[in-house]
């Protein structure tokens, strides 16, 4: 009996020892990474990253500081000019990771590993002018209205309103010896009738018909002319007012053929190029703002949080965002494939979202926008 008991106890100990040997360790910072200083690539792009007297701050920087503090990671920030440089630094191993305003896309996911989304984003359009006031060229707006389908409809209505009474007047007046239609022939008599109907519709009749029935028709026609001109003027004024408010660009559908500024290597540049617009690429988003202010660009297409922040602060009263946020994207932290820190950083990011510190950062940098 004792021999059986000893054998069972030995078997139990072997099973327990095997379980302990194969158990997965709890997530924690990589000791090798914790013992050295991580190189973190970033770029200045308010409000994600702001340079203030040589010191970097902003939403992305403070978010990373919170993650690094939780994982006890020492880091050195390396500033890059654009997103293309950020990703290249990660690809070559010059930097261990990159954080700023880096959109997670299918193409980038094939080359890099990304953290969980750290901020909801997307693209939006920035144009000149304050909220409620457009900056479209008045001459351009009038030309666009003159060539619009709306004007063609109005011209067709006017043509019908002229041709029908012109033929009635011609038929009645052609036999009157003192009538406004010389002779009984259709040509050139109908042209005289059309001229009379047109002038009566637009302004007032130069002369009244002689036949009593034609005079009754002329009075009714002048009344119709007053209503037509008044209604047409109201519609024209409303169309021009809407164009003045909206401006020449009010959404992605208005981009083709326009000069659009953005940054090099960004998802915005790829989108604008696909929309058949004239892309003007800059290393810094501030240069795109300057091009818009100088009139060398008709609009700026870029990440919505960045444009909204600029319009609410440095560009307040000078620029405005128009249209909805389109091509929804998320920002993430970029890693070289296989980076062991990715899991720990994701866990820290989730912790910040759960304990409220992430929301506090979000409200600090974006609530006013």
C-alpha positions as CSV (number, residue, x, y, z in Angstrom):
1,X,0.0,0.0,0.0
2,X,2.8,2.4,0.9
3,X,4.5,1.6,-2.4
4,X,1.4,2.5,-4.4
5,X,1.1,5.8,-2.4
6,X,4.7,6.7,-3.1
7,X,4.2,6.0,-6.9
8,X,1.1,8.2,-7.1
9,X,2.8,11.0,-5.2
10,X,5.8,10.8,-7.5
11,X,3.6,11.0,-10.6
12,X,1.8,14.0,-9.2
13,X,5.1,15.8,-8.6
14,X,6.2,15.1,-12.2
15,X,2.9,16.5,-13.6
16,X,3.2,19.7,-11.5
17,X,6.8,20.3,-12.4
18,X,6.0,19.9,-16.1
19,X,3.2,22.4,-15.9
20,X,5.4,25.0,-14.2
21,X,8.1,24.5,-16.8
22,X,5.7,25.1,-19.8
23,X,3.6,27.8,-18.2
24,X,3.6,31.1,-20.2
25,X,5.2,34.0,-18.3
26,X,3.1,37.0,-17.4
27,X,3.4,40.0,-19.8
28,X,6.1,42.4,-18.8
29,X,8.6,44.7,-20.4
30,X,11.4,42.9,-22.2
31,X,14.4,43.0,-19.8
32,X,16.8,43.7,-22.7
33,X,14.7,46.7,-23.7
34,X,14.3,47.9,-20.2
35,X,18.1,47.9,-19.7
36,X,18.8,50.2,-22.6
37,X,17.4,53.5,-24.0
38,X,14.8,53.0,-26.8
39,X,15.0,55.3,-29.8
40,X,11.6,56.6,-30.6
41,X,11.1,58.4,-34.0
42,X,8.5,61.2,-34.2
43,X,7.7,64.3,-36.1
44,X,6.3,67.7,-35.2
45,X,2.7,67.9,-36.2
46,X,0.4,69.8,-33.8
47,X,-1.5,68.8,-31.7
48,X,0.0,65.3,-31.9
49,X,3.6,66.5,-31.5
50,X,4.4,70.1,-30.6
51,X,7.9,71.7,-30.3
52,X,8.0,74.3,-27.6
53,X,11.4,75.9,-26.9
54,X,13.2,72.8,-28.0
55,X,11.0,70.5,-25.9
56,X,8.5,68.1,-27.5
57,X,5.0,67.8,-26.1
58,X,1.6,67.1,-27.6
59,X,-0.9,64.2,-27.4
60,X,1.3,61.5,-28.9
61,X,4.3,62.5,-26.8
62,X,2.3,62.6,-23.5
63,X,0.7,59.3,-24.5
64,X,4.0,57.7,-25.1
65,X,5.4,59.1,-21.8
66,X,2.5,57.5,-20.0
67,X,3.2,54.1,-21.6
68,X,6.9,54.3,-21.0
69,X,6.3,55.2,-17.4
70,X,4.1,52.1,-16.8
71,X,6.7,49.9,-18.5
72,X,9.7,51.6,-16.9
73,X,11.2,52.3,-20.3
74,X,13.9,54.9,-20.9
75,X,13.5,56.6,-24.3
76,X,15.2,59.1,-26.6
77,X,13.0,61.0,-29.0
78,X,14.4,61.4,-32.6
79,X,12.6,64.0,-34.7
80,X,12.0,63.2,-38.4
81,X,10.7,65.5,-41.2
82,X,7.8,63.4,-42.5
83,X,6.0,60.1,-42.1
84,X,8.0,58.5,-44.9
85,X,11.2,59.2,-42.8
86,X,9.5,57.9,-39.7
87,X,8.7,54.5,-41.3
88,X,12.1,54.3,-43.0
89,X,13.8,54.8,-39.6
90,X,11.8,51.9,-38.2
91,X,12.4,49.7,-41.3
92,X,16.2,50.2,-41.1
93,X,16.4,49.8,-37.3
94,X,17.6,53.4,-36.8
95,X,14.6,53.7,-34.4
96,X,12.9,51.0,-32.3
97,X,9.5,52.4,-32.9
98,X,7.7,55.5,-34.3
99,X,4.8,57.5,-32.8
100,X,3.2,60.7,-34.1
101,X,0.3,60.8,-36.6
102,X,0.9,57.5,-38.4
103,X,-2.2,56.1,-40.0
104,X,-2.7,52.3,-40.0
105,X,-3.2,51.2,-43.6
106,X,-3.3,47.8,-45.3
107,X,-0.1,48.6,-47.3
108,X,1.8,49.7,-44.1
109,X,0.5,46.6,-42.2
110,X,2.3,44.4,-44.8
111,X,5.7,46.0,-43.8
112,X,5.3,47.0,-40.2
113,X,3.6,45.9,-37.0
114,X,1.3,48.4,-35.4
115,X,-0.1,48.9,-31.9
116,X,-3.7,48.9,-31.1
117,X,-5.4,52.1,-32.5
118,X,-4.4,55.1,-30.3
119,X,-6.6,57.7,-31.9
120,X,-9.6,57.8,-34.3
121,X,-8.7,59.9,-37.4
122,X,-9.5,60.3,-41.1
123,X,-9.1,62.9,-43.8
124,X,-10.7,66.3,-44.1
125,X,-10.4,69.5,-46.2
126,X,-9.1,72.9,-45.1
127,X,-9.9,76.0,-47.2
128,X,-9.4,79.8,-46.8
129,X,-12.1,81.8,-45.0
130,X,-13.7,81.8,-41.6
131,X,-16.8,79.8,-40.6
132,X,-19.9,81.1,-42.3
133,X,-18.0,83.0,-45.0
134,X,-16.6,81.6,-48.2
135,X,-13.7,82.8,-50.2
136,X,-14.7,81.8,-53.7
137,X,-13.7,84.1,-56.5
138,X,-17.0,86.0,-57.4
139,X,-16.2,85.9,-61.2
140,X,-15.5,82.1,-60.9
141,X,-18.8,81.7,-59.1
142,X,-20.8,83.6,-61.7
143,X,-19.2,81.6,-64.6
144,X,-19.9,78.4,-62.8
145,X,-23.5,79.4,-62.4
146,X,-23.8,80.5,-66.1
147,X,-22.5,77.1,-67.2
148,X,-24.7,75.1,-64.8
149,X,-27.6,72.8,-65.7
150,X,-29.9,75.1,-63.7
151,X,-29.4,78.0,-66.1
152,X,-30.1,75.7,-69.1
153,X,-33.4,74.8,-67.5
154,X,-34.3,78.5,-67.0
155,X,-33.3,79.3,-70.6
156,X,-35.6,76.4,-71.9
157,X,-38.5,77.8,-69.8
158,X,-37.9,81.3,-71.1
159,X,-37.8,80.0,-74.7
160,X,-41.2,78.3,-74.4
161,X,-42.6,81.5,-72.7
162,X,-41.4,83.5,-75.7
163,X,-42.1,81.3,-78.7
164,X,-45.7,80.4,-77.7
165,X,-47.1,84.0,-77.3
166,X,-45.0,85.2,-80.2
167,X,-46.8,82.9,-82.6
168,X,-50.2,84.0,-81.1
169,X,-49.3,87.7,-81.5
170,X,-48.1,87.0,-85.1
171,X,-51.3,85.2,-86.0
172,X,-53.6,88.0,-84.6
173,X,-51.5,91.0,-85.7
174,X,-50.4,89.9,-89.2
175,X,-53.6,91.1,-90.9
176,X,-54.0,94.4,-89.0
177,X,-53.0,97.4,-91.2
178,X,-51.5,99.3,-88.2
179,X,-50.3,96.2,-86.3
180,X,-46.8,95.5,-84.9
181,X,-46.2,92.8,-87.5
182,X,-45.4,94.1,-90.9
183,X,-46.9,92.0,-93.7
184,X,-48.6,88.7,-93.5
185,X,-45.6,86.5,-94.3
186,X,-44.4,84.2,-91.6
187,X,-40.8,85.4,-92.2
188,X,-39.8,88.0,-91.3
189,X,-43.0,88.6,-89.3
190,X,-42.3,85.9,-86.7
191,X,-39.0,87.5,-85.8
192,X,-40.8,90.8,-85.0
193,X,-43.2,88.9,-82.8
194,X,-40.4,87.0,-81.0
195,X,-38.6,90.3,-80.4
196,X,-41.8,91.8,-78.9
197,X,-42.4,88.8,-76.7
198,X,-38.7,88.7,-75.5
199,X,-38.6,92.5,-74.7
200,X,-41.9,92.3,-72.9
201,X,-40.8,89.3,-70.8
202,X,-37.4,90.9,-69.9
203,X,-38.4,94.6,-69.5
204,X,-41.5,96.1,-71.0
205,X,-43.2,96.2,-74.4
206,X,-41.7,98.8,-76.8
207,X,-45.1,99.1,-78.5
208,X,-48.6,97.7,-77.9
209,X,-50.5,95.5,-80.4
210,X,-53.4,97.1,-82.3
211,X,-55.9,94.2,-82.3
212,X,-58.1,94.2,-79.2
213,X,-57.5,90.5,-78.5
214,X,-53.7,91.0,-78.9
215,X,-53.9,93.8,-76.4
216,X,-55.6,91.6,-73.8
217,X,-52.9,89.0,-74.4
218,X,-50.2,91.7,-74.1
219,X,-51.4,92.8,-70.7
220,X,-51.5,89.2,-69.4
221,X,-48.1,88.6,-70.9
222,X,-46.6,91.6,-69.1
223,X,-48.0,90.3,-65.9
224,X,-46.4,86.9,-66.5
225,X,-43.1,88.7,-67.4
226,X,-43.0,90.5,-64.0
227,X,-43.6,87.2,-62.1
228,X,-41.0,85.3,-64.2
229,X,-38.3,88.0,-63.7
230,X,-39.0,88.3,-60.0
231,X,-38.8,84.5,-59.4
232,X,-35.7,84.1,-61.6
233,X,-33.9,86.9,-59.7
234,X,-34.8,85.2,-56.4
235,X,-33.4,81.9,-57.6
236,X,-30.3,83.5,-59.0
237,X,-29.6,85.4,-55.7
238,X,-30.2,82.2,-53.7
239,X,-27.7,80.2,-55.9
240,X,-25.0,82.9,-55.6
241,X,-25.5,83.1,-51.8
242,X,-25.1,79.4,-51.4
243,X,-22.0,79.4,-53.5
244,X,-20.6,82.3,-51.5
245,X,-21.2,80.4,-48.2
246,X,-20.0,77.0,-49.5
247,X,-17.0,78.3,-51.5
248,X,-15.5,76.6,-54.5
249,X,-14.6,73.5,-52.4
250,X,-17.0,71.9,-49.9
251,X,-16.2,68.2,-50.1
252,X,-14.1,65.5,-51.8
253,X,-16.2,65.7,-54.9
254,X,-15.0,69.3,-55.6
255,X,-11.3,68.3,-55.5
256,X,-10.7,67.2,-59.1
257,X,-8.7,69.8,-61.0
258,X,-8.0,71.9,-57.9
259,X,-4.5,72.6,-56.4
260,X,-4.4,70.7,-53.2
261,X,-1.5,70.8,-50.6
262,X,-0.5,68.0,-48.3
263,X,2.6,66.3,-46.9
264,X,4.9,63.9,-48.7
265,X,4.3,60.2,-48.4
266,X,1.0,60.6,-46.5
267,X,-2.2,58.8,-47.1
268,X,-3.7,62.2,-47.9
269,X,-1.3,62.6,-50.9
270,X,-2.3,59.2,-52.2
271,X,-6.0,60.0,-51.9
272,X,-5.7,63.5,-53.6
273,X,-3.7,62.0,-56.4
274,X,-6.4,59.3,-56.9
275,X,-9.1,62.1,-57.0
276,X,-7.3,63.7,-60.1
277,X,-6.4,66.9,-58.2
278,X,-3.1,68.7,-58.6
279,X,-1.1,67.5,-55.7
280,X,1.4,69.9,-54.0
281,X,3.5,68.0,-51.5
282,X,5.5,69.5,-48.7
283,X,7.8,68.1,-46.0
284,X,5.9,69.9,-43.2
285,X,2.2,70.5,-42.8
286,X,3.0,74.1,-41.9
287,X,4.3,74.7,-45.4
288,X,0.9,73.4,-46.8
289,X,-0.9,76.0,-44.5
290,X,1.4,78.7,-45.9
291,X,0.6,77.7,-49.5
292,X,-3.1,77.9,-48.8
293,X,-2.7,81.4,-47.2
294,X,-0.6,82.6,-50.2
295,X,-3.2,81.3,-52.7
296,X,-0.9,78.9,-54.4
297,X,-3.1,76.1,-53.1
298,X,-6.9,75.9,-53.2
299,X,-7.2,73.6,-50.3
300,X,-5.3,71.4,-47.8
301,X,-6.2,67.8,-47.4
302,X,-4.8,66.1,-44.3
303,X,-5.7,64.3,-41.1
304,X,-8.9,65.6,-39.6
305,X,-7.6,66.1,-36.0
306,X,-4.6,68.1,-37.2
307,X,-6.7,70.4,-39.5
308,X,-9.4,70.9,-36.8
309,X,-6.8,71.9,-34.3
310,X,-5.1,74.4,-36.6
311,X,-8.5,75.9,-37.6
312,X,-9.5,76.3,-34.0
313,X,-6.1,77.8,-32.9
314,X,-3.4,79.3,-35.1
315,X,-5.6,79.5,-38.2
316,X,-8.7,80.8,-36.4
317,X,-10.5,83.4,-38.5
318,X,-8.3,82.7,-41.5
319,X,-9.2,79.1,-42.5
320,X,-12.0,76.6,-41.9
321,X,-12.6,72.9,-42.3
322,X,-15.3,71.9,-44.8
323,X,-17.2,68.7,-45.4
324,X,-17.3,65.5,-43.4
325,X,-14.4,63.4,-42.3
326,X,-13.8,60.8,-45.0
327,X,-11.5,57.8,-45.5
328,X,-11.7,56.9,-41.8
329,X,-8.3,55.8,-40.4
330,X,-6.7,55.1,-37.1
331,X,-3.3,56.3,-35.7
332,X,-1.0,53.7,-34.3
333,X,2.5,53.1,-33.0
334,X,4.7,51.5,-35.7
335,X,7.2,48.7,-35.0
336,X,9.5,46.6,-37.0
337,X,7.9,43.2,-37.5
338,X,8.6,40.9,-34.5
339,X,9.3,43.6,-31.9
340,X,8.8,42.0,-28.5
341,X,7.7,45.3,-26.9
342,X,4.5,45.5,-29.0
343,X,2.5,43.3,-26.7
344,X,3.5,45.1,-23.5
345,X,2.9,48.5,-25.1
346,X,-0.6,47.4,-26.2
347,X,-1.3,46.2,-22.6
348,X,-0.2,49.6,-21.2
349,X,-2.3,51.5,-23.8
350,X,-5.4,49.5,-22.7
351,X,-4.6,50.2,-19.1
352,X,-4.5,53.9,-19.8
353,X,-7.9,53.7,-21.5
354,X,-9.4,51.7,-18.6
355,X,-8.1,53.9,-15.8
356,X,-9.2,57.2,-17.5
357,X,-5.8,58.7,-18.1
358,X,-6.2,58.2,-21.9
359,X,-9.5,60.1,-21.9
360,X,-8.0,62.9,-19.8
361,X,-5.2,63.3,-22.4
362,X,-7.7,63.2,-25.3
363,X,-9.8,65.9,-23.7
364,X,-6.8,68.1,-23.0
365,X,-5.6,68.1,-26.6
366,X,-8.8,67.8,-28.7
367,X,-11.9,68.8,-26.7
368,X,-11.5,72.5,-27.7
369,X,-11.4,71.6,-31.4
